[in-house]
């Protein structure tokens, strides 16, 4: 089981990732009508899981979110694969994950604070 410090670092890494993902989604929406634009997303969960399997610490080199183009959605006549409906859906999922990580982090800090108060 990870220590409190590791748990906090993990949550911080996921919060950072969701912030980057929100920027990618906003950029996708901004380029909704840009000819040839392909949507971007953030890859981190797979990188994180592989790092944990290998016993790497979250702060090790290479354990960072990366921007990529999934290229798994249909392209319109302009060569653009962004749809507003799917981006709004991604934004909602991202916001919910971000809120969950923030609540978990808040709870972890409250637990630590309570432990310090207990005689």
MISE-558678 format. One line per 3 residues: number of its first residue (from 1); their letters; for each residue x, y, z of C-alpha. Coordinates in Angstrom, 2 decimals, decimal comma, m for minus. Layout:
% residues N
NUM> A> X Y Z ~ ...
***
This chain:
% residues 119
1> XXX> 0,00 0,00 0,00 ~ 1,42 3,39 m0,94 ~ 2,42 5,84 1,76
4> XXX> 0,49 9,06 2,29 ~ 3,24 10,94 0,46 ~ 2,97 8,65 m2,55
7> XXX> m0,82 8,87 m2,56 ~ m0,65 12,66 m2,53 ~ 1,90 12,67 m5,37
10> XXX> m0,26 10,30 m7,40 ~ m3,33 12,46 m6,90 ~ m1,37 15,59 m7,79
13> XXX> m0,12 13,93 m10,98 ~ m3,66 12,97 m11,97 ~ m4,95 16,48 m11,19
16> XXX> m2,19 17,93 m13,38 ~ m3,12 15,48 m16,14 ~ m6,79 16,43 m16,02
19> XXX> m5,79 20,11 m16,29 ~ m3,76 19,33 m19,41 ~ m6,61 17,25 m20,81
22> XXX> m9,03 20,14 m20,25 ~ m6,69 22,40 m22,27 ~ m6,53 19,79 m25,06
25> XXX> m10,33 19,57 m25,14 ~ m10,64 23,37 m25,26 ~ m8,11 23,44 m28,11
28> XXX> m10,09 20,77 m29,95 ~ m13,29 22,81 m29,62 ~ m11,48 25,96 m30,76
31> XXX> m10,39 24,09 m33,90 ~ m13,79 22,54 m34,59 ~ m13,94 24,06 m38,08
34> XXX> m10,22 24,17 m38,89 ~ m9,54 22,19 m42,08 ~ m7,18 19,25 m41,53
37> XXX> m7,18 19,56 m37,72 ~ m7,08 16,26 m35,85 ~ m8,19 16,12 m32,23
40> XXX> m5,66 15,82 m29,41 ~ m5,87 13,93 m26,14 ~ m3,61 13,22 m23,19
43> XXX> m2,08 9,82 m22,45 ~ m1,11 9,27 m18,84 ~ m3,04 6,42 m17,26
46> XXX> m1,17 3,81 m19,33 ~ 2,19 5,46 m18,63 ~ 1,38 5,62 m14,92
49> XXX> 0,28 1,96 m14,78 ~ 3,45 0,77 m16,55 ~ 5,61 2,85 m14,20
52> XXX> 3,90 1,34 m11,15 ~ 4,35 m2,17 m12,57 ~ 8,07 m1,48 m13,00
55> XXX> 8,33 m0,02 m9,49 ~ 9,12 3,49 m10,72 ~ 8,30 6,49 m8,54
58> XXX> 5,81 9,01 m9,88 ~ 8,52 11,66 m10,09 ~ 10,84 9,47 m12,17
61> XXX> 11,78 10,63 m15,64 ~ 9,32 9,49 m18,27 ~ 6,31 9,39 m15,96
64> XXX> 4,67 12,45 m17,47 ~ 1,47 12,99 m19,41 ~ 1,92 13,17 m23,15
67> XXX> m0,17 14,78 m25,86 ~ m1,15 12,53 m28,75 ~ m3,57 12,35 m31,64
70> XXX> m5,82 9,28 m31,29 ~ m6,80 9,28 m35,00 ~ m9,62 6,85 m34,22
73> XXX> m12,58 9,09 m35,10 ~ m14,16 9,69 m38,50 ~ m12,78 12,56 m40,55
76> XXX> m15,16 15,00 m42,27 ~ m14,78 16,46 m45,78 ~ m12,34 19,11 m44,44
79> XXX> m10,08 16,46 m42,90 ~ m11,21 17,43 m39,39 ~ m12,23 14,78 m36,84
82> XXX> m13,54 17,00 m34,01 ~ m17,22 16,81 m33,07 ~ m18,71 19,14 m30,50
85> XXX> m20,84 16,42 m28,91 ~ m17,90 14,12 m28,23 ~ m15,73 16,96 m26,93
88> XXX> m18,48 18,09 m24,55 ~ m18,78 14,48 m23,35 ~ m15,01 14,32 m22,81
91> XXX> m15,12 17,63 m20,96 ~ m17,80 16,33 m18,59 ~ m15,88 13,10 m17,89
94> XXX> m12,69 15,08 m17,38 ~ m14,38 17,51 m14,99 ~ m15,82 14,65 m12,95
97> XXX> m12,43 12,93 m12,70 ~ m10,79 16,21 m11,71 ~ m13,41 16,82 m9,02
100> XXX> m12,98 13,27 m7,71 ~ m9,19 13,63 m7,46 ~ m9,58 16,97 m5,69
103> XXX> m12,01 15,45 m3,17 ~ m9,67 12,52 m2,55 ~ m6,75 14,89 m2,03
106> XXX> m8,80 17,00 0,35 ~ m9,78 13,87 2,28 ~ m6,17 12,70 2,47
109> XXX> m5,08 16,06 3,90 ~ m7,97 15,99 6,40 ~ m6,90 12,51 7,54
112> XXX> m3,35 13,71 8,03 ~ m4,53 16,76 9,93 ~ m6,72 14,59 12,16
115> XXX> m3,81 12,24 12,84 ~ m1,72 15,19 13,99 ~ m4,46 16,32 16,39
118> XX> m4,95 12,89 17,95 ~ m2,93 12,54 21,19
***
